[in-house]
Amino acid sequence: MNPIDPRKMSPALPPLVGLATFEEAAKPGLSVETAVSRLKRFHYAAWRLHQICIARLTAEPVYELKMAFSRHGYLAAEADTLFRARVGEMREPPLGLEKIPHPALAVFFDEILCAPSTVNLVAGVYGKAFRALREALVCYTEECHPLADAPSMRACRIVLMDLEEICSYGDQVLASFRALEETDPQWLGLLDICLAAAGGLDGSASSMAGEPTRYFSSVPYVYDGTPNRDARFPDPYNMGVNAEKFLYDESKPPELKVLMMFYKRLREIDVPEMMASIITETKGKPWGYYRDMTRQLWDEARHAMMGEVGFVNAGVDWPSTVMVNSTWSRMLNLTLTPKERHAVLYFIEQGLMPKTGKRYEWETSREAHSPLSSTFQDYDWADEVLHAKIGREWYVADMPSAAEAIRYGDECWSRIGDLWTQWRDEGLTAHRNWWPDLYRAYCEAKGIEPDPDVLAFDDSYESSRADLKTFEKSV
């Protein structure tokens, strides 16, 4: 008896909802056991890549890499979330997601985490790890059953979309760094040995017992929470321009308030630097905590780049005219516990009230007839809604009450704020008022004359925080 051709019984539509042809679907594909084994390795790789990007962000001096680690750490977290969920759909608990798939894989990622220089770090992250994950996912999509394992196929394709972006960026980064410095070839060879010993990142090849001899990771990694900046940030302790005093001064023109908002956005570089310390140093939380906190970290990096775009669009060379400090992230990271840092972050978010908050900044942008700033502030405001929710779920829920959560954050922030005079007296900064330089550069780009009253603005953070609360001087 001949099999019935189902295409003769229906209109000429694609079979199997377009997932595969009948010939492709007739092949057995991977077993559930094999699929789960590989998916666990994908989870491990994404989890470790997230860890590396976030842990190395704060001390990385190159601004563009700080931003890249923010995004790519977030994308790795999203990938890990998909793989965790898929394994949970295919096996009963315990899922074993906390287990290291092979000791050589642990050495592979430990080596990258411990890379002593930027050039080695990017070679490991972009030249080896993300590429290996992409290749493993491509193999999975070619070998899994397109119908029976369609959920895994979908997860892999989503992650591959992000990996194409990451690897394309990584290729450009690697090309840039190759012109500056050579990576240690012995170390790169060790990374290849690790992958080979593990049977490839996905474990599909023959593996070897044991772990390769460690190189950089022979000394365990220690997180460095000290913010580091490149030469475009020459005065990192400068607190000489109180942006909020200018922004909330009714006598100042809206279009120049937009200029100060670009500074405020760019200054948000220190939020990813600080949040990276919370994420790295906080242990034992559910995976959702790390995923949500990393999403907020990436949002804050986006905000910093919005400020950068604003200055470039305004014709202003921000590195030569704007002194973007790192005092906030530095003091929080080096003097407060992770919970205390989160308390400060939540307190600041709650302080963004309509009068002096995100709505005000959006309305000011509209009054200034700045479509670009209006767009940035519109989305900055929208992001703050999500961040407040993240704060309620992962910080306030651990406090006695919402009121106590806010009070504690205020207390922690006040504890680290009043160091303006100390930094000046130690010669770390003169707190130079850089506003006149920025304003003149803006006027020159616009072909207009500076207003003497605006040019004379000279309020610093000597006695008040960014929320305009006055410091109580110690006796």
MARGULUM-904916 format. One record per residue (C-alpha): residue number from 1; chain; x, y negated, z. Coordinates in pm, 1 decimal, always signed. Example, Ala and Ser with C-alpha at 12.3 -4.5 7.8 and 13.67 -1.06 7.14 Angstrom:
# residues 2
1:A:+1230.0:+450.0:+780.0
2:A:+1367.0:+106.0:+714.0
This chain:
# residues 475
1:A:+0.0:+0.0:+0.0
2:A:+150.2:-334.1:-106.2
3:A:+168.2:-613.8:+156.9
4:A:-71.1:-901.1:+102.3
5:A:+81.4:-1225.7:-12.5
6:A:-78.5:-1476.4:+231.4
7:A:-16.7:-1761.2:-14.0
8:A:-284.7:-1613.1:-241.5
9:A:-542.2:-1649.2:+36.2
10:A:-498.4:-2025.6:+101.4
11:A:-408.0:-2349.8:-77.6
12:A:-44.8:-2389.3:-180.8
13:A:+71.7:-2540.1:+150.2
14:A:+412.2:-2490.9:+310.2
15:A:+417.5:-2165.1:+506.1
16:A:+471.2:-2149.8:+882.8
17:A:+408.4:-2523.7:+924.2
18:A:+733.4:-2593.4:+743.5
19:A:+957.4:-2437.7:+1007.8
20:A:+1091.0:-2169.4:+773.4
21:A:+1015.7:-1957.8:+470.3
22:A:+880.0:-1606.5:+519.3
23:A:+1219.6:-1471.9:+418.3
24:A:+1394.6:-1681.9:+682.8
25:A:+1137.6:-1590.7:+947.2
26:A:+1180.9:-1218.9:+872.8
27:A:+1536.9:-1229.0:+1014.8
28:A:+1562.4:-1136.4:+1385.5
29:A:+1771.0:-1433.2:+1507.3
30:A:+1915.6:-1455.5:+1858.9
31:A:+1776.1:-1258.1:+2152.6
32:A:+1637.6:-1448.9:+2450.3
33:A:+1934.0:-1334.1:+2659.1
34:A:+2184.3:-1468.5:+2404.7
35:A:+1986.3:-1788.1:+2354.3
36:A:+1970.1:-1857.3:+2727.1
37:A:+2342.5:-1788.6:+2766.5
38:A:+2424.5:-2045.0:+2497.8
39:A:+2173.4:-2299.7:+2624.1
40:A:+2329.9:-2278.9:+2969.5
41:A:+2664.7:-2363.3:+2814.8
42:A:+2509.1:-2657.3:+2630.7
43:A:+2367.3:-2772.6:+2963.3
44:A:+2706.8:-2742.2:+3128.9
45:A:+2878.8:-2936.5:+2850.1
46:A:+2619.3:-3216.7:+2854.4
47:A:+2628.2:-3233.3:+3234.0
48:A:+3007.8:-3257.8:+3240.1
49:A:+3013.4:-3518.3:+2960.5
50:A:+2763.1:-3725.0:+3157.0
51:A:+2983.5:-3692.7:+3465.0
52:A:+3298.0:-3796.7:+3277.0
53:A:+3145.4:-4098.7:+3102.6
54:A:+2991.9:-4233.7:+3422.6
55:A:+3286.9:-4157.1:+3651.9
56:A:+3541.3:-4322.4:+3420.3
57:A:+3329.2:-4628.5:+3331.9
58:A:+3412.5:-4856.6:+3625.1
59:A:+3792.0:-4840.0:+3605.0
60:A:+3802.4:-4845.9:+3223.7
61:A:+3937.6:-5187.9:+3121.3
62:A:+3819.1:-5199.2:+2758.7
63:A:+3481.7:-5375.6:+2748.6
64:A:+3353.0:-5188.6:+2441.9
65:A:+3431.7:-4853.5:+2603.3
66:A:+3246.2:-4952.0:+2920.1
67:A:+2942.4:-5010.8:+2702.5
68:A:+3001.5:-4688.7:+2504.8
69:A:+3037.1:-4477.3:+2819.2
70:A:+2713.6:-4632.6:+2947.4
71:A:+2521.7:-4526.4:+2636.8
72:A:+2690.1:-4193.6:+2577.9
73:A:+2661.1:-4097.3:+2944.0
74:A:+2289.5:-4172.3:+2918.1
75:A:+2252.8:-3969.4:+2596.3
76:A:+2438.8:-3679.6:+2759.2
77:A:+2196.9:-3697.1:+3053.7
78:A:+1899.4:-3687.9:+2816.9
79:A:+2053.4:-3388.1:+2637.2
80:A:+2108.7:-3207.7:+2965.1
81:A:+1747.5:-3272.4:+3063.7
82:A:+1627.7:-3099.5:+2744.1
83:A:+1854.3:-2798.7:+2795.0
84:A:+1760.7:-2761.2:+3162.5
85:A:+1392.3:-2768.9:+3074.3
86:A:+1428.9:-2513.7:+2793.9
87:A:+1619.0:-2265.9:+3012.0
88:A:+1343.6:-2303.5:+3270.8
89:A:+1087.1:-2205.3:+3009.1
90:A:+1272.5:-1885.7:+2918.4
91:A:+1381.8:-1742.4:+3253.3
92:A:+1237.4:-1716.5:+3603.1
93:A:+1418.0:-1895.5:+3887.6
94:A:+1688.3:-1892.4:+4004.2
95:A:+1808.6:-2026.9:+3671.2
96:A:+2179.5:-2030.4:+3753.2
97:A:+2231.7:-2377.7:+3608.6
98:A:+2478.2:-2459.4:+3883.7
99:A:+2715.0:-2178.0:+3777.6
100:A:+3023.4:-2247.9:+3566.8
101:A:+2981.8:-2043.5:+3244.8
102:A:+3355.4:-1969.1:+3215.3
103:A:+3654.9:-2090.5:+3420.9
104:A:+3833.0:-2211.6:+3107.1
105:A:+3542.9:-2448.0:+3034.1
106:A:+3582.9:-2596.2:+3381.4
107:A:+3951.6:-2660.2:+3306.9
108:A:+3859.1:-2814.2:+2969.2
109:A:+3627.7:-3075.1:+3120.5
110:A:+3840.7:-3127.8:+3434.0
111:A:+4136.5:-3210.7:+3211.2
112:A:+3937.9:-3477.1:+3026.3
113:A:+3800.2:-3619.8:+3350.7
114:A:+4157.4:-3648.4:+3485.7
115:A:+4309.8:-3797.3:+3167.5
116:A:+4551.0:-4065.7:+3295.7
117:A:+4510.2:-4320.1:+3015.7
118:A:+4242.0:-4462.9:+2792.5
119:A:+4397.3:-4311.3:+2480.4
120:A:+4397.0:-3960.3:+2629.9
121:A:+4046.3:-4010.5:+2764.3
122:A:+3895.9:-4106.3:+2428.9
123:A:+4088.9:-3826.9:+2255.5
124:A:+3936.1:-3576.4:+2495.5
125:A:+3585.0:-3717.4:+2506.4
126:A:+3539.7:-3805.1:+2138.8
127:A:+3805.7:-3596.8:+1968.1
128:A:+3728.8:-3269.3:+2146.2
129:A:+3428.2:-3246.9:+2379.6
130:A:+3145.9:-3419.6:+2191.6
131:A:+3265.3:-3264.8:+1864.6
132:A:+3271.9:-2916.2:+2015.5
133:A:+2917.9:-2959.7:+2145.2
134:A:+2797.2:-3079.1:+1806.5
135:A:+2956.1:-2780.6:+1628.7
136:A:+2805.1:-2538.6:+1880.1
137:A:+2456.5:-2684.2:+1833.8
138:A:+2484.1:-2666.2:+1455.7
139:A:+2573.1:-2296.1:+1486.0
140:A:+2279.1:-2240.3:+1718.5
141:A:+2029.6:-2394.6:+1477.4
142:A:+2167.0:-2172.6:+1200.3
143:A:+2147.4:-1851.6:+1404.4
144:A:+1835.9:-1887.0:+1622.6
145:A:+1495.0:-1774.5:+1503.5
146:A:+1324.9:-2084.4:+1358.4
147:A:+975.2:-1970.3:+1459.8
148:A:+1020.8:-1761.5:+1774.6
149:A:+1271.5:-2009.4:+1920.2
150:A:+1121.6:-2327.2:+1774.0
151:A:+1133.1:-2513.9:+2110.9
152:A:+1509.8:-2461.8:+2136.6
153:A:+1551.1:-2561.5:+1773.8
154:A:+1367.5:-2886.8:+1843.0
155:A:+1581.1:-2963.5:+2150.3
156:A:+1901.3:-2898.3:+1956.3
157:A:+1793.2:-3117.5:+1666.8
158:A:+1710.9:-3406.9:+1901.3
159:A:+2050.5:-3378.9:+2067.8
160:A:+2225.2:-3343.6:+1731.2
161:A:+2070.8:-3671.9:+1620.6
162:A:+2237.2:-3844.1:+1917.2
163:A:+2561.1:-3652.9:+1867.3
164:A:+2587.7:-3773.8:+1508.8
165:A:+2579.6:-4130.2:+1641.0
166:A:+2829.5:-4052.5:+1917.1
167:A:+3074.0:-3867.7:+1691.7
168:A:+3058.8:-4138.1:+1425.3
169:A:+3141.6:-4398.1:+1690.1
170:A:+3411.5:-4170.9:+1829.8
171:A:+3579.0:-4135.8:+1491.1
172:A:+3612.1:-4514.4:+1469.9
173:A:+3747.2:-4533.6:+1823.9
174:A:+4002.2:-4260.2:+1757.1
175:A:+4116.0:-4429.3:+1436.2
176:A:+4167.0:-4752.7:+1630.1
177:A:+4366.5:-4594.9:+1910.7
178:A:+4585.4:-4387.0:+1679.0
179:A:+4730.3:-4713.3:+1550.9
180:A:+4830.6:-4809.9:+1903.7
181:A:+4953.6:-4499.5:+2081.2
182:A:+4993.2:-4128.0:+2025.1
183:A:+4807.0:-3879.7:+2243.6
184:A:+5009.1:-3611.7:+2421.0
185:A:+5008.3:-3320.9:+2168.3
186:A:+5080.7:-3063.4:+2439.0
187:A:+4770.3:-3173.8:+2626.9
188:A:+4550.1:-3168.8:+2316.8
189:A:+4676.2:-2817.1:+2253.6
190:A:+4573.5:-2720.0:+2606.3
191:A:+4217.6:-2837.6:+2537.5
192:A:+4206.6:-2613.0:+2229.9
193:A:+4342.2:-2322.6:+2435.2
194:A:+4067.2:-2377.8:+2693.9
195:A:+3792.5:-2362.4:+2432.6
196:A:+3943.5:-2052.4:+2272.9
197:A:+3979.6:-1879.2:+2611.2
198:A:+3612.2:-1950.1:+2684.9
199:A:+3503.1:-1792.8:+2357.9
200:A:+3422.0:-2134.0:+2217.0
201:A:+3200.7:-2387.7:+2383.5
202:A:+2896.7:-2167.6:+2317.4
203:A:+3066.5:-1840.0:+2414.5
204:A:+2991.1:-1677.0:+2080.3
205:A:+3353.2:-1569.1:+2019.1
206:A:+3570.8:-1331.7:+2217.9
207:A:+3680.7:-1476.9:+2549.9
208:A:+3968.4:-1413.5:+2788.0
209:A:+3958.1:-1367.4:+3162.9
210:A:+4100.2:-1628.8:+3395.1
211:A:+4174.9:-1994.2:+3334.9
212:A:+4456.8:-2169.3:+3148.0
213:A:+4728.7:-2348.5:+3341.8
214:A:+4614.8:-2695.5:+3438.6
215:A:+4799.6:-3007.3:+3327.3
216:A:+4647.4:-3340.2:+3431.7
217:A:+4387.9:-3169.5:+3652.5
218:A:+4650.2:-2990.0:+3860.8
219:A:+4584.1:-3283.4:+4092.8
220:A:+4206.7:-3303.1:+4164.9
221:A:+4021.2:-3605.9:+4028.9
222:A:+3955.1:-3895.3:+4268.6
223:A:+3694.2:-4152.6:+4168.2
224:A:+3822.9:-4507.9:+4127.7
225:A:+3550.1:-4759.4:+4208.3
226:A:+3762.9:-5067.3:+4145.5
227:A:+3625.6:-5255.3:+3843.9
228:A:+3890.7:-5305.7:+3580.7
229:A:+3862.7:-5552.0:+3292.0
230:A:+4069.3:-5626.9:+2982.3
231:A:+4233.3:-5957.9:+2886.2
232:A:+3899.7:-6113.7:+2784.6
233:A:+3820.5:-6143.4:+3156.1
234:A:+4117.0:-6347.8:+3285.2
235:A:+3956.3:-6484.5:+3603.9
236:A:+3754.1:-6196.7:+3757.4
237:A:+3713.0:-6364.5:+4098.4
238:A:+3581.4:-6691.8:+3955.9
239:A:+3260.3:-6800.9:+4129.5
240:A:+3282.6:-7158.9:+4010.6
241:A:+2952.4:-7189.5:+3819.4
242:A:+2621.8:-7122.6:+3992.2
243:A:+2408.0:-7018.8:+3696.0
244:A:+2088.2:-6999.9:+3899.8
245:A:+2123.8:-7358.3:+4028.0
246:A:+2138.2:-7475.3:+3667.0
247:A:+1862.5:-7242.9:+3544.2
248:A:+1607.7:-7346.3:+3804.2
249:A:+1685.5:-7719.7:+3784.6
250:A:+1379.7:-7880.4:+3622.2
251:A:+1592.1:-8166.5:+3487.2
252:A:+1805.3:-7939.6:+3268.4
253:A:+1704.0:-7888.0:+2900.2
254:A:+1553.6:-7542.3:+2820.0
255:A:+1791.2:-7483.8:+2527.0
256:A:+2089.6:-7516.9:+2762.3
257:A:+1923.5:-7295.0:+3019.1
258:A:+1921.3:-7034.2:+2742.5
259:A:+2297.0:-7074.0:+2720.9
260:A:+2323.8:-7008.3:+3093.9
261:A:+2096.3:-6704.8:+3056.8
262:A:+2337.3:-6562.4:+2800.4
263:A:+2601.7:-6589.5:+3072.3
264:A:+2374.0:-6419.4:+3323.8
265:A:+2311.5:-6133.6:+3082.8
266:A:+2680.5:-6089.8:+2998.2
267:A:+2762.5:-6099.8:+3368.7
268:A:+2553.6:-5784.8:+3408.4
269:A:+2861.7:-5585.5:+3307.3
270:A:+2912.8:-5541.6:+3678.7
271:A:+2581.3:-5357.9:+3722.7
272:A:+2693.8:-5049.3:+3526.6
273:A:+3028.5:-5073.7:+3708.0
274:A:+2845.8:-5063.8:+4040.7
275:A:+2575.9:-4811.1:+3947.3
276:A:+2841.0:-4573.0:+3817.0
277:A:+2977.9:-4561.4:+4171.2
278:A:+2635.5:-4475.9:+4315.8
279:A:+2577.3:-4198.5:+4063.1
280:A:+2927.0:-4052.4:+4099.8
281:A:+2949.3:-4066.5:+4478.3
282:A:+2593.3:-3958.2:+4561.2
283:A:+2577.9:-3580.2:+4591.4
284:A:+2297.6:-3328.4:+4627.6
285:A:+2009.3:-3516.6:+4465.0
286:A:+1765.3:-3357.0:+4218.7
287:A:+1870.3:-3388.5:+3854.5
288:A:+1592.5:-3643.0:+3794.8
289:A:+1775.1:-3886.4:+4023.5
290:A:+2089.4:-3883.9:+3810.6
291:A:+1894.2:-3900.2:+3485.3
292:A:+1684.9:-4198.7:+3598.9
293:A:+1976.0:-4386.5:+3750.6
294:A:+2178.1:-4335.5:+3433.7
295:A:+1891.1:-4471.2:+3225.6
296:A:+1894.3:-4786.3:+3438.2
297:A:+2273.5:-4809.7:+3409.1
298:A:+2245.3:-4797.4:+3029.4
299:A:+1973.2:-5064.7:+3035.4
300:A:+2201.2:-5295.8:+3230.6
301:A:+2479.4:-5240.6:+2977.4
302:A:+2231.4:-5332.2:+2701.2
303:A:+2155.8:-5654.1:+2886.3
304:A:+2525.6:-5742.4:+2900.7
305:A:+2555.1:-5691.6:+2525.5
306:A:+2249.1:-5913.7:+2476.1
307:A:+2446.7:-6194.0:+2639.0
308:A:+2741.5:-6121.5:+2413.4
309:A:+2517.1:-6137.3:+2105.4
310:A:+2366.6:-6462.5:+2231.1
311:A:+2705.4:-6631.6:+2256.8
312:A:+2822.1:-6503.9:+1918.8
313:A:+2498.6:-6623.5:+1760.6
314:A:+2545.6:-6964.0:+1923.4
315:A:+2894.0:-6993.9:+1772.5
316:A:+3065.4:-6973.0:+2112.5
317:A:+3387.1:-6778.4:+2172.0
318:A:+3284.7:-6649.6:+2515.6
319:A:+3620.7:-6497.3:+2622.5
320:A:+3789.3:-6838.5:+2601.4
321:A:+3508.3:-7043.9:+2753.8
322:A:+3317.5:-6824.6:+3001.0
323:A:+3478.6:-6674.3:+3311.7
324:A:+3278.5:-6354.0:+3368.8
325:A:+3358.9:-6230.3:+3718.0
326:A:+3349.4:-5881.9:+3869.4
327:A:+3318.4:-5985.2:+4232.7
328:A:+2974.4:-5832.1:+4288.6
329:A:+3060.5:-5481.4:+4169.2
330:A:+3403.7:-5498.7:+4332.2
331:A:+3275.0:-5585.6:+4677.4
332:A:+2981.2:-5344.8:+4668.5
333:A:+3195.6:-5055.8:+4546.5
334:A:+3481.2:-5112.4:+4788.7
335:A:+3294.6:-5206.6:+5106.9
336:A:+2948.7:-5044.5:+5102.2
337:A:+2821.9:-4686.7:+5098.9
338:A:+2629.4:-4558.9:+4793.8
339:A:+2299.8:-4597.5:+4980.6
340:A:+2387.9:-4953.0:+5083.3
341:A:+2472.4:-5038.3:+4720.5
342:A:+2138.6:-4901.4:+4607.6
343:A:+1970.0:-5108.4:+4878.2
344:A:+2130.0:-5426.6:+4741.3
345:A:+2030.3:-5334.6:+4387.2
346:A:+1669.4:-5277.1:+4490.3
347:A:+1654.8:-5597.9:+4693.4
348:A:+1774.2:-5803.1:+4396.6
349:A:+1519.8:-5636.0:+4169.1
350:A:+1238.2:-5717.5:+4410.5
351:A:+1359.1:-6077.1:+4429.6
352:A:+1286.7:-6131.0:+4059.8
353:A:+956.4:-6303.6:+4135.3
354:A:+757.6:-6495.2:+3870.5
355:A:+886.3:-6836.5:+3981.6
356:A:+1254.0:-6750.7:+3963.6
357:A:+1250.8:-6416.7:+3788.7
358:A:+1211.5:-6247.3:+3454.5
359:A:+886.1:-6420.0:+3360.1
360:A:+1048.3:-6758.2:+3419.5
361:A:+1345.0:-6667.6:+3199.1
362:A:+1115.2:-6549.8:+2919.8
363:A:+901.0:-6862.8:+2943.9
364:A:+1211.5:-7082.3:+2942.3
365:A:+1332.9:-6909.5:+2624.6
366:A:+1000.5:-6981.5:+2458.0
367:A:+1014.0:-7346.3:+2568.9
368:A:+1360.1:-7366.7:+2413.7
369:A:+1217.6:-7230.8:+2084.8
370:A:+1480.7:-6956.7:+2085.7
371:A:+1338.1:-6643.1:+1920.1
372:A:+1653.3:-6445.4:+1999.1
373:A:+1654.4:-6531.5:+2368.2
374:A:+1277.1:-6477.4:+2384.1
375:A:+1322.1:-6125.6:+2249.6
376:A:+1605.7:-6050.5:+2489.5
377:A:+1419.2:-6183.3:+2793.0
378:A:+1098.8:-6007.5:+2689.5
379:A:+1273.2:-5670.0:+2693.3
380:A:+1484.1:-5756.9:+2996.1
381:A:+1158.8:-5821.0:+3180.9
382:A:+1008.4:-5494.9:+3054.3
383:A:+1316.2:-5301.2:+3166.5
384:A:+1280.5:-5448.1:+3514.1
385:A:+939.7:-5281.9:+3548.7
386:A:+1103.7:-4943.0:+3494.0
387:A:+1391.2:-5025.1:+3726.8
388:A:+1152.4:-5119.9:+4006.3
389:A:+982.0:-4782.5:+3961.9
390:A:+1317.0:-4601.8:+3976.7
391:A:+1399.5:-4792.4:+4295.2
392:A:+1069.0:-4694.3:+4456.1
393:A:+1111.4:-4328.2:+4366.5
394:A:+1475.6:-4280.2:+4462.2
395:A:+1552.9:-4546.7:+4725.2
396:A:+1235.4:-4665.6:+4897.0
397:A:+1111.0:-4307.3:+4933.5
398:A:+1406.8:-4240.4:+5167.1
399:A:+1337.7:-4547.7:+5383.7
400:A:+1087.4:-4586.3:+5673.4
401:A:+883.4:-4839.6:+5473.6
402:A:+898.1:-5066.7:+5169.9
403:A:+947.9:-5366.7:+5400.4
404:A:+1241.9:-5198.6:+5571.3
405:A:+1390.2:-5111.5:+5230.8
406:A:+1389.3:-5479.6:+5133.6
407:A:+1518.2:-5599.1:+5471.9
408:A:+1804.3:-5350.1:+5461.4
409:A:+1903.2:-5455.5:+5111.0
410:A:+1912.2:-5822.0:+5213.9
411:A:+2129.8:-5735.9:+5512.2
412:A:+2373.8:-5531.9:+5303.4
413:A:+2408.3:-5803.6:+5039.0
414:A:+2473.9:-6074.5:+5298.7
415:A:+2749.4:-5857.5:+5443.5
416:A:+2964.1:-5882.0:+5130.1
417:A:+2883.7:-6227.7:+4997.5
418:A:+3076.2:-6495.9:+5184.2
419:A:+3429.6:-6449.2:+5047.2
420:A:+3445.3:-6752.1:+4815.4
421:A:+3700.3:-6939.1:+5029.5
422:A:+3907.8:-6629.3:+5101.8
423:A:+3954.7:-6549.3:+4731.6
424:A:+4058.7:-6909.6:+4664.8
425:A:+4298.9:-6925.3:+4959.9
426:A:+4458.5:-6594.2:+4857.4
427:A:+4529.1:-6739.9:+4513.6
428:A:+4305.1:-6492.2:+4334.3
429:A:+4112.7:-6773.9:+4167.5
430:A:+4072.7:-7150.7:+4175.1
431:A:+3699.5:-7112.5:+4105.4
432:A:+3746.2:-7340.3:+3806.2
433:A:+3426.4:-7496.0:+3675.7
434:A:+3417.5:-7355.8:+3322.4
435:A:+3073.3:-7496.1:+3235.6
436:A:+3210.7:-7811.6:+3063.0
437:A:+3423.5:-7592.5:+2831.4
438:A:+3124.0:-7377.1:+2739.4
439:A:+2895.2:-7675.1:+2688.7
440:A:+3148.4:-7858.7:+2470.4
441:A:+3203.6:-7545.9:+2258.6
442:A:+2827.6:-7512.0:+2215.2
443:A:+2788.4:-7878.3:+2115.9
444:A:+3077.3:-7852.6:+1869.9
445:A:+2917.2:-7546.7:+1705.8
446:A:+2586.3:-7735.7:+1681.2
447:A:+2745.4:-8061.0:+1565.7
448:A:+2600.4:-8263.7:+1854.1
449:A:+2743.7:-8487.2:+2126.3
450:A:+2751.5:-8354.1:+2485.2
451:A:+2516.8:-8516.5:+2735.9
452:A:+2732.1:-8665.0:+3016.9
453:A:+2477.9:-8568.0:+3283.8
454:A:+2471.3:-8205.9:+3169.5
455:A:+2848.2:-8202.2:+3130.4
456:A:+2883.6:-8311.3:+3493.7
457:A:+2715.2:-7998.0:+3637.4
458:A:+2945.8:-7867.8:+3911.0
459:A:+2766.9:-7632.7:+4151.4
460:A:+2945.9:-7313.8:+4256.4
461:A:+2859.4:-7005.6:+4462.3
462:A:+3061.2:-7129.5:+4758.7
463:A:+2764.4:-7141.1:+4994.0
464:A:+2484.5:-6944.9:+4826.7
465:A:+2409.7:-6614.2:+4660.7
466:A:+2267.0:-6565.9:+4313.4
467:A:+1914.9:-6569.2:+4460.5
468:A:+1993.9:-6918.4:+4598.8
469:A:+1987.8:-6792.3:+4957.9
470:A:+2240.9:-6985.7:+5168.0
471:A:+2512.6:-6785.7:+5339.5
472:A:+2520.0:-6800.7:+5714.9
473:A:+2879.1:-6891.9:+5792.5
474:A:+3044.0:-6683.3:+6059.7
475:A:+3179.4:-6875.3:+6358.2
